[in-house]
Amino acid sequence: MSELLVIARHRMKEGAEQEVLALLPAVCDAARAEPGCLEFDAYRKLGDERSYVLLERYRSRDAFAAHRETPAYREILLEQIVPRLEDRTIETHDVEP
């Protein structure tokens, strides 16, 4: 089974930037501690202070599915961050050897 790369693009609602950015370290740290997570980093978009991308890499699709069941994903990302977003897109890619 191949690794999975996830690219999550988020655009924050105007005025919600500081709240969202304050929550991101907890999401990143929790994901990095998951056994199936190989990489989880946040990057701000140059020229757009309200946008950032999460680059995530997992051992497998099952590891990504497990990530989506964690308290950090549900309680921080879905319940606290997503309501403060203007736009959210998620791309998933198999990692080729």
MDTraj code that builds the backbone (N, CA, C; nanometers):
import mdtraj as md
import numpy as np

residues = "MET SER GLU LEU LEU VAL ILE ALA ARG HIS ARG MET LYS GLU GLY ALA GLU GLN GLU VAL LEU ALA LEU LEU PRO ALA VAL CYS ASP ALA ALA ARG ALA GLU PRO GLY CYS LEU GLU PHE ASP ALA TYR ARG LYS LEU GLY ASP GLU ARG SER TYR VAL LEU LEU GLU ARG TYR ARG SER ARG ASP ALA PHE ALA ALA HIS ARG GLU THR PRO ALA TYR ARG GLU ILE LEU LEU GLU GLN ILE VAL PRO ARG LEU GLU ASP ARG THR ILE GLU THR HIS ASP VAL GLU PRO".split()
xyz = np.array([
    [0.0852, -0.1178, 0.0000],
    [0.0000, 0.0000, 0.0000],
    [0.0898, 0.1242, 0.0000],
    [0.0572, 0.2189, -0.0841],
    [0.1439, 0.3359, -0.0971],
    [0.1105, 0.4425, 0.0075],
    [0.2081, 0.5292, 0.0281],
    [0.1880, 0.6445, 0.1154],
    [0.0868, 0.7383, 0.0515],
    [0.0311, 0.8262, 0.1343],
    [-0.0681, 0.9214, 0.0875],
    [-0.0221, 1.0626, 0.1207],
    [-0.0284, 1.1502, 0.0229],
    [0.0014, 1.2916, 0.0416],
    [-0.1308, 1.3675, 0.0415],
    [-0.1477, 1.4550, 0.1396],
    [-0.2684, 1.5367, 0.1495],
    [-0.2266, 1.6831, 0.1450],
    [-0.2932, 1.7589, 0.0602],
    [-0.2706, 1.9027, 0.0509],
    [-0.4031, 1.9686, 0.0866],
    [-0.4063, 2.0346, 0.2018],
    [-0.5278, 2.1029, 0.2475],
    [-0.5040, 2.2529, 0.2364],
    [-0.5807, 2.3173, 0.1504],
    [-0.5677, 2.4621, 0.1302],
    [-0.6797, 2.5325, 0.2064],
    [-0.6394, 2.6249, 0.2937],
    [-0.7366, 2.6974, 0.3765],
    [-0.7235, 2.8472, 0.3538],
    [-0.8370, 2.9144, 0.3458],
    [-0.8402, 3.0612, 0.3435],
    [-0.9265, 3.1046, 0.4610],
    [-0.8657, 3.1804, 0.5509],
    [-0.9328, 3.2235, 0.6728],
    [-1.0281, 3.3396, 0.6455],
    [-1.1357, 3.3455, 0.7220],
    [-1.2265, 3.4590, 0.7139],
    [-1.1525, 3.5829, 0.7631],
    [-1.1845, 3.6950, 0.7059],
    [-1.1226, 3.8205, 0.7485],
    [-1.1521, 3.8428, 0.8964],
    [-1.0479, 3.8722, 0.9729],
    [-1.0603, 3.8949, 1.1155],
    [-1.0411, 3.7709, 1.2008],
    [-1.0345, 3.6527, 1.1381],
    [-1.0177, 3.5279, 1.2126],
    [-0.8742, 3.4771, 1.2101],
    [-0.7859, 3.5510, 1.1452],
    [-0.6491, 3.5033, 1.1232],
    [-0.5768, 3.4664, 1.2533],
    [-0.5781, 3.5536, 1.3517],
    [-0.5024, 3.5286, 1.4744],
    [-0.5578, 3.4093, 1.5510],
    [-0.6893, 3.3942, 1.5514],
    [-0.7497, 3.2799, 1.6201],
    [-0.7089, 3.1486, 1.5537],
    [-0.7156, 3.1446, 1.4222],
    [-0.6801, 3.0227, 1.3492],
    [-0.5318, 2.9919, 1.3661],
    [-0.4484, 3.0918, 1.3468],
    [-0.3037, 3.0690, 1.3560],
    [-0.2617, 3.0237, 1.4950],
    [-0.3339, 3.0661, 1.5968],
    [-0.3034, 3.0233, 1.7338],
    [-0.3394, 2.8756, 1.7549],
    [-0.4336, 2.8226, 1.6779],
    [-0.4761, 2.6830, 1.6911],
    [-0.3908, 2.5857, 1.6102],
    [-0.3275, 2.6330, 1.5052],
    [-0.2529, 2.5439, 1.4152],
    [-0.1418, 2.4635, 1.4819],
    [-0.0620, 2.5218, 1.5726],
    [0.0435, 2.4397, 1.6330],
    [-0.0093, 2.3157, 1.7050],
    [-0.1233, 2.3259, 1.7712],
    [-0.1798, 2.2099, 1.8407],
    [-0.2217, 2.1015, 1.7413],
    [-0.2788, 2.1423, 1.6294],
    [-0.3190, 2.0462, 1.5257],
    [-0.1957, 1.9779, 1.4675],
    [-0.0954, 2.0565, 1.4338],
    [0.0279, 2.0015, 1.3756],
    [0.0977, 1.9070, 1.4719],
    [0.1136, 1.9485, 1.5965],
    [0.1824, 1.8648, 1.6956],
    [0.1087, 1.7338, 1.7197],
    [-0.0234, 1.7403, 1.7303],
    [-0.1017, 1.6185, 1.7537],
    [-0.0897, 1.5231, 1.6354],
    [-0.0978, 1.5759, 1.5150],
    [-0.0876, 1.4907, 1.3959],
    [0.0500, 1.4264, 1.3870],
    [0.1538, 1.5036, 1.4143],
    [0.2904, 1.4486, 1.4067],
    [0.3122, 1.3342, 1.5061],
    [0.2359, 1.3319, 1.6127],
    [0.2499, 1.2270, 1.7148],
    [0.1749, 1.0987, 1.6771],
    [0.0930, 1.1038, 1.5745],
    [0.0188, 0.9854, 1.5311],
    [0.1141, 0.8848, 1.4671],
    [0.0971, 0.7554, 1.4960],
    [0.1900, 0.6558, 1.4413],
    [0.1912, 0.6486, 1.2890],
    [0.0804, 0.6798, 1.2230],
    [0.0744, 0.6703, 1.0778],
    [0.1094, 0.7976, 1.0047],
    [0.1384, 0.9046, 1.0787],
    [0.1711, 1.0321, 1.0164],
    [0.3222, 1.0428, 0.9964],
    [0.3631, 1.0702, 0.8740],
    [0.5051, 1.0849, 0.8421],
    [0.5480, 1.2312, 0.8386],
    [0.4520, 1.3202, 0.8092],
    [0.4840, 1.4631, 0.7974],
    [0.3543, 1.5427, 0.8082],
    [0.3617, 1.6562, 0.8750],
    [0.2445, 1.7435, 0.8871],
    [0.2951, 1.8842, 0.9147],
    [0.2870, 1.9712, 0.8143],
    [0.3404, 2.1067, 0.8277],
    [0.2430, 2.2082, 0.7701],
    [0.2457, 2.3290, 0.8267],
    [0.1629, 2.4396, 0.7792],
    [0.2527, 2.5458, 0.7181],
    [0.2079, 2.6029, 0.6059],
    [0.2834, 2.7068, 0.5361],
    [0.1898, 2.8204, 0.4978],
    [0.2307, 2.9422, 0.5279],
    [0.1534, 3.0606, 0.4880],
    [0.1797, 3.0909, 0.3413],
    [0.0770, 3.1365, 0.2716],
    [0.0894, 3.1697, 0.1305],
    [0.1488, 3.3094, 0.1159],
    [0.2515, 3.3215, 0.0346],
    [0.3117, 3.4517, 0.0085],
    [0.2117, 3.5399, -0.0659],
    [0.1993, 3.6634, -0.0225],
    [0.1114, 3.7578, -0.0892],
    [-0.0352, 3.7462, -0.0515],
    [-0.0690, 3.6547, 0.0399],
    [-0.2083, 3.6387, 0.0838],
    [-0.2071, 3.5984, 0.2308],
    [-0.2163, 3.6955, 0.3173],
    [-0.2051, 3.6721, 0.4615],
    [-0.3183, 3.5881, 0.5199],
    [-0.4228, 3.5665, 0.4434],
    [-0.5353, 3.4889, 0.4946],
    [-0.5331, 3.3427, 0.4480],
    [-0.4326, 3.3056, 0.3717],
    [-0.4271, 3.1691, 0.3188],
    [-0.3046, 3.0939, 0.3685],
    [-0.3244, 2.9637, 0.3868],
    [-0.2140, 2.8750, 0.4225],
    [-0.2446, 2.7365, 0.3675],
    [-0.1453, 2.6534, 0.3665],
    [-0.1617, 2.5166, 0.3198],
    [-0.1073, 2.4223, 0.4267],
    [-0.1754, 2.3096, 0.4437],
    [-0.1260, 2.2019, 0.5284],
    [-0.0763, 2.0926, 0.4352],
    [0.0510, 2.0565, 0.4479],
    [0.1073, 1.9454, 0.3710],
    [0.1212, 1.8282, 0.4666],
    [0.0523, 1.7202, 0.4334],
    [0.0456, 1.6046, 0.5221],
    [0.0859, 1.4796, 0.4444],
    [0.1597, 1.3919, 0.5105],
    [0.1978, 1.2657, 0.4468],
    [0.1743, 1.1537, 0.5466],
    [0.1064, 1.0488, 0.5013],
    [0.0695, 0.9369, 0.5870],
    [0.1224, 0.8059, 0.5291],
    [0.1416, 0.7075, 0.6138],
    [0.1916, 0.5767, 0.5712],
    [0.0959, 0.5081, 0.4734],
    [-0.0341, 0.5394, 0.4880],
    [-0.1345, 0.4720, 0.4050],
    [-0.2655, 0.5501, 0.4099],
    [-0.3586, 0.5073, 0.3278],
    [-0.4927, 0.5664, 0.3327],
    [-0.5589, 0.5367, 0.4674],
    [-0.5318, 0.4181, 0.5210],
    [-0.5884, 0.3834, 0.6518],
    [-0.5355, 0.4763, 0.7614],
    [-0.4084, 0.5133, 0.7511],
    [-0.3508, 0.6058, 0.8507],
    [-0.4169, 0.7424, 0.8408],
    [-0.4495, 0.7858, 0.7201],
    [-0.5202, 0.9124, 0.7028],
    [-0.6615, 0.9027, 0.7603],
    [-0.7273, 0.7912, 0.7359],
    [-0.8615, 0.7715, 0.7920],
    [-0.8563, 0.7745, 0.9446],
    [-0.7528, 0.7136, 1.0025],
    [-0.7373, 0.7161, 1.1486],
    [-0.7136, 0.8585, 1.1978],
    [-0.6370, 0.9359, 1.1220],
    [-0.6121, 1.0767, 1.1574],
    [-0.7437, 1.1531, 1.1692],
    [-0.8357, 1.1261, 1.0786],
    [-0.9634, 1.1987, 1.0763],
    [-1.0571, 1.1591, 1.1907],
    [-1.0174, 1.0596, 1.2683],
    [-1.0959, 1.0171, 1.3845],
    [-1.0370, 1.0669, 1.5164],
    [-0.9247, 1.1364, 1.5113],
    [-0.8585, 1.1797, 1.6349],
    [-0.9299, 1.2988, 1.6985],
    [-0.9153, 1.3142, 1.8303],
    [-0.9732, 1.4307, 1.8970],
    [-0.9213, 1.5631, 1.8410],
    [-0.7937, 1.5715, 1.8089],
    [-0.7385, 1.6971, 1.7562],
    [-0.8045, 1.7335, 1.6240],
    [-0.8231, 1.6357, 1.5371],
    [-0.8873, 1.6631, 1.4087],
    [-1.0312, 1.7082, 1.4303],
    [-1.1039, 1.6352, 1.5114],
    [-1.2463, 1.6655, 1.5310],
    [-1.2684, 1.7920, 1.6143],
    [-1.1989, 1.8009, 1.7273],
    [-1.2271, 1.9092, 1.8229],
    [-1.1584, 2.0406, 1.7889],
    [-1.0399, 2.0336, 1.7313],
    [-0.9698, 2.1584, 1.6980],
    [-0.9948, 2.1964, 1.5530],
    [-0.9622, 2.1054, 1.4616],
    [-0.9742, 2.1410, 1.3200],
    [-1.1201, 2.1601, 1.2777],
    [-1.2026, 2.0573, 1.2979],
    [-1.3403, 2.0666, 1.2504],
    [-1.4260, 2.1646, 1.3309],
    [-1.4121, 2.1619, 1.4623],
    [-1.5005, 2.2436, 1.5456],
    [-1.4541, 2.3876, 1.5638],
    [-1.3228, 2.4109, 1.5632],
    [-1.2727, 2.5452, 1.5916],
    [-1.2142, 2.6177, 1.4702],
    [-1.1415, 2.5454, 1.3861],
    [-1.0780, 2.6110, 1.2713],
    [-1.1736, 2.6231, 1.1530],
    [-1.2371, 2.5152, 1.1131],
    [-1.3219, 2.5177, 0.9937],
    [-1.4289, 2.6270, 0.9984],
    [-1.4958, 2.6508, 1.1107],
    [-1.5943, 2.7601, 1.1121],
    [-1.5334, 2.8990, 1.0877],
    [-1.4024, 2.9122, 1.1030],
    [-1.3337, 3.0401, 1.0828],
    [-1.2714, 3.0514, 0.9433],
    [-1.3021, 2.9537, 0.8567],
    [-1.2481, 2.9534, 0.7216],
    [-1.3503, 3.0038, 0.6211],
    [-1.2987, 3.0740, 0.5228],
    [-1.3796, 3.1202, 0.4105],
    [-1.3844, 3.0128, 0.3021],
    [-1.2737, 2.9381, 0.2891],
    [-1.2641, 2.8365, 0.1851],
    [-1.1720, 2.7257, 0.2323],
    [-1.2029, 2.6027, 0.1894],
    [-1.1213, 2.4864, 0.2274],
    [-1.1287, 2.3840, 0.1162],
    [-1.0136, 2.3460, 0.0634],
    [-1.0089, 2.2390, -0.0357],
    [-0.9056, 2.1365, 0.0099],
    [-0.9330, 2.0113, -0.0199],
    [-0.8434, 1.9033, 0.0199],
    [-0.8150, 1.8169, -0.1017],
    [-0.6861, 1.7963, -0.1283],
    [-0.6424, 1.7088, -0.2371],
    [-0.5712, 1.5895, -0.1753],
    [-0.5963, 1.4706, -0.2286],
    [-0.5243, 1.3523, -0.1838],
    [-0.4526, 1.2898, -0.3031],
    [-0.3308, 1.2451, -0.2787],
    [-0.2461, 1.1896, -0.3847],
    [-0.1726, 1.0672, -0.3337],
    [-0.1706, 0.9613, -0.4135],
    [-0.0837, 0.8482, -0.3821],
    [0.0601, 0.8913, -0.4077],
    [0.1505, 0.8518, -0.3202],
    [0.2913, 0.8845, -0.3358],
    [0.3551, 0.7733, -0.4182],
    [0.4101, 0.8098, -0.5317],
    [0.4744, 0.7118, -0.6192],
    [0.6166, 0.6863, -0.5706],
    [0.6601, 0.5613, -0.5798],
    [0.7975, 0.5285, -0.5340],
    [0.9041, 0.5933, -0.6210],
])
top = md.Topology()
chain = top.add_chain()
for i, resn in enumerate(residues, 1):
    res = top.add_residue(resn, chain, resSeq=i)
    for name in ("N", "CA", "C"):
        top.add_atom(name, md.element.get_by_symbol(name[0]), res)
traj = md.Trajectory(xyz[None], top)
